[in-house]
C-alpha cells in the first residue's frame, strides 16, 4: 500500500515537471473575465496612470518650489515668523470664538427646551398643588369643627366634676377624690 502511494506521488511530480502550464492553470479561474471586468480595467487603468503621473508632477513641483523659496524664507525670516505667529493667533482666535459661540447657542437652545418642558408641566402641577391646598384646608376645617365641639363638652365635664354634679370624667373624678381625701385629713 505504501509503495502504491509513493508511485502515485512520483507520477504526479513527473507530470507537473513535464507540464508547468497545467499547474499554473490550476491557480487561475476556469473561465475568463467578464465583459464588465474588462471594461472596468480598460477604463480605470489609464485614469489611474494619469492620476499617478499628476501626483508625481505635483510632488516634484513642490520640491522645486521649496528649493527656490528656502533662501527667501531664510532672508525674510525675521519678518515671516512674527507674521506667521500673528496669522496663527488670529486663526486660533476665530476658531475659539466660533467654538464659544456654538457652545453658547447650544446652551441657550437647551435652556429654552428645558423651560418649554417645565412650562408644559406647570398647569398640571398647579392643579395638583391647588387640590392639595383644598384637601388640607378641608382637613383643617374638619379638625377645627371637631375641636370646637370638643372644648365645650370638656368644659362642661370639668365644671360638673368641680360642682360635684353630673357624671365626672376620669380626671374630674380624681380631682374629686383628692379633694375628699384632703377634707378627711383636716377633720
Secondary structure as UniProt FT lines:
FT   HELIX           2..18
FT   HELIX           20..27
FT   HELIX           35..75
FT   HELIX           77..163
FT   HELIX           170..186
//
